[in-house]
Amino acid sequence: MKLNFLYLVMAIFSLFTFPNFNLYSTPLLVLVLQGIILGVLLLTRYFKKKNSSDLLLALILLITCYHRTTYTIGFMDWYDTYRNTKINYYLVSLGMVMAPLIYFYVKSITTSDFKFKKNDILHFIPWIIFFLTKLGILVYDINQPNFHQVQNGPAVVNFQWKYVEPLATFFSTCQMLLYLAFTFQLFYNYRKKIKQYFSNLYQLELNWIRNFLYVYSFTFVYGIAQIFINEFILELSWTQKWWLQFCSALIVIYVGVNGYFTNTKKLTSLNFESKNEKKVNEEVKIKSDLKEKQQKVKKYFEEELPFLNPDLNLSDLAIELQMNRAELSEVINSSFNQNFNDFVNTFRVNLVKDKLKEGEHIKMSLLGIAFDSGFNSKATFNRVFKKLTNSSPTEFISTLKK
C-alpha cells in the first residue's frame, strides 16, 4: 500500500518536472513538429497524386524528425524525470534507411516514369538486420531479473554499446558516403543530359535538388566531425552536441518547404530518348550531307529566330526542321562543336550584344533585353552571358563606352 502511494507521489511530482521547455528543448520541439506537419502534407499529396518523390521526401523528413526525438525529450528532462525509462530500446536508428532513401528520391525526380522494383528492397537489408539485432537485445533484457528497475539491461551494456553500435556507426558512415557519391553522380549526369535537349535550364536544373544534396551532405560531414572530436580529441557535452540537432531540425524545414512547393512532376514525365530513337541514333550516318544539314540549321536560326522562344527544346526544333532528335543532336554536336543548350544560347547572347551595341539598354532594362532575346530568368542570363563572352553584361556595356 505504501509502495503504491509512493509511486503515485512520484508520478504527480513528475508532472511538474517534465516537460521542461528551455533554450535547448523548445527550438527542437517547434522545428520537429513543423517538420512532421510538412511530412504529413507530402504523404497526403502522395495518396492523392501517387507521385513517388512525395512519398520518399515525406519519409526522409519524418525519419529526420524521428532522429531528433532522443535529444528533444532529453533536453526536456525526460531522462532525469523517468530514471528507468526504456525509450532507448524503442527508438531504433534509421540511419541505414536514410542513405538509400536520399538516392531514390533524386532518382525518382531525374528518371522518367520512376517505379520501385522488387530488387530495390535489397538496399534496406542492412537496416533489417540491424533492427532484428535490436529486437533480440530487447527480448533478452526483458527476460532478465529486475529489468524494470534499470534504464539499460546487460545486453545493451555488454553487447550493444561495445559491439553493435560501433559497427553500425562505421557501416552507416561508409554507406552514406557511397550513396551520396552515387546520388551526386546521378544528379550531375541528369543536368548534363538536359543540356542536349533544352535551351533554357532554369526550371529544369532544379537547383533545389542540388541544395537538397548539399544540406544533407553538410549534416553528414558535421556528424562525422562531431564523432571524431568526441572520440579522439575531447568529450563533447550534451549542449555542444545540441548544435548538430538544431541544424538538422532547421534543414527539415528548408527541405520540407522547398520539397512541397517545388513542382517535380514535369521532370518525371520527361523522356529523353525513346526506343526507336536509340535505333536511329545507332543507324544514322551523317557524313556526305552533314554540311548541307549544318547550313539548313544555321539558316533556320538566322531567318526564323526560333531561339526567341524561351521554351525551345530539341524535340520541337527537330519537328520544324523535319529531322529526328538524334539526327539533329548529332548535327549540332559535330558541326558546331556545342551541345544544344550552348548552341541556342549563343544566338541569344549575340542578339543581346547587338541590342546593347545599338543602345537598347538606354531605353529598357537589361533584364528586359534578355527576356526579349529568349532568356527566361535573370540568373540564367547572367551565367550564360559570362560563360560565352568571359564578361558580365555590365562589363560588356562598359567596353562599349570606350
Buried (B, 14 or more C-beta within 10 A) or exposed (E): EEEEEEEEEEEEEBEEEBBBEEEBBBBBBBBBEBBBEBBEBBBEBBEEEEBBBBBBBBBBBBBBBBBBBBBBBBBBBBBEBBEEBBBEBEBBBBBBBBBBBBBBBBBBBBBEEBEEEEEEEEBBEBBEEBBEBBEEBBEBBEEEEEBEEBBBBBBBEEBBEEEBEEEBBEBBBEBBBEBBEBBBEBBEEBBEBBBBBBBBBBBBBBBBBBEBBEBBBEBBEBBBEBBEEBEEEEEBEEEEBBEBBBBBBBBBBEBBEBBBEBEBEEBBEBEBBEEEBEEBBEEBEBEEEBEEBBEBBBEBBEEEBBBBBBEBBBBBBBEEBEBBBBBBBBBBBEBBEBBBBBBBBBBBBBBBBEBBEEEBBEEEEBBEBBBBBBBBBEEBBBBBBBEBBEEEBEEBBEEEEE
